[in-house]
Amino acid sequence: MAKQFTQRSSKPTLLAADEGLTSHAVLGATIGNMLEFYDFGTYSFFAIQIGHAFFPAQDQFASLMLSLMTFGAGFVTRPIGAIVIGSYSDRVGRRPAMTASFVMMSAAILVLAVTPSYDTIGIAAPLLVILARLVQGFALGGEVGPI
């Protein structure tokens, strides 16, 4: 009769396989986040050089400001990415959404890495850089939300 009044724990117990999977998933997500934030930090560190290569202007200050405005463009699309990729993850699951976010970020980084300078392809260079930054912000927003 005393057993009727005792409460059972409603917390699920993790098995060894679940713990391994959880730590593996956490490690993967952590590495992905580190790489994405590393990219944002690297862009800000090289803003002067990026300004000279992709946004040439008579005034060095104007070149730097155009580069920093491009950096800021990534933050504009973060809330949009959070909404779109967040709703996508609700429909198909977290893993496909995270994978899509990583693929978009990787593609944008590749575009930034292989885009020739303004001297080589003209106005297409800054447009490609801006587009890549917009995609990066969208992807990061989908991963971490509109922080």
C-alpha positions, 0 to 999 in steps of 0.5 A, spaced: 500 500 500 505 504 501 508 503 494 501 506 491 503 513 494 511 513 492 512 517 486 516 514 480 521 519 477 519 521 470 526 523 467 528 518 462 534 515 463 540 515 458 543 509 456 551 509 454 549 509 447 545 515 448 551 519 452 556 517 446 551 520 441 549 526 445 557 528 446 558 526 439 553 531 436 555 536 441 562 536 439 560 537 432 555 543 433 561 546 437 566 545 432 561 548 427 559 554 431 567 555 432 568 555 425 562 560 423 564 565 428 572 564 426 569 566 419 566 573 422 572 574 426 577 573 421 573 578 416 573 583 421 580 583 422 582 583 415 576 589 414 582 594 411 585 589 406 578 587 404 576 594 403 582 595 398 581 589 394 573 589 393 571 596 395 577 601 392 575 608 393 579 615 393 579 615 400 581 609 404 576 611 410 570 610 404 573 603 402 574 601 410 566 603 411 564 600 405 568 593 407 564 594 414 558 595 411 558 589 408 560 586 414 554 588 417 550 586 412 551 579 415 547 581 421 541 584 417 539 577 414 540 573 421 533 574 423 531 572 417 535 565 417 533 564 424 525 564 422 526 560 415 531 555 417 528 555 424 521 553 421 525 548 416 528 544 422 521 544 425 518 540 419 524 536 417 528 535 424 534 539 427 540 535 423 538 536 416 537 544 418 544 544 421 547 541 415 543 546 411 546 551 415 553 548 415 553 547 407 550 554 406 556 557 410 561 553 407 559 555 400 559 562 402 566 562 405 568 558 398 565 564 394 569 569 399 575 565 398 575 565 390 572 571 388 577 575 384 579 583 386 575 589 383 581 590 379 580 583 376 572 583 375 570 590 376 563 591 380 562 583 380 567 583 386 563 587 391 557 584 389 559 577 390 562 579 397 556 582 399 552 576 397 556 571 400 556 575 407 548 575 406 548 568 405 553 567 411 548 571 416 542 567 413 546 561 415 548 563 422 542 566 424 539 559 422 544 555 427 544 560 433 538 564 432 537 572 431 542 574 437 
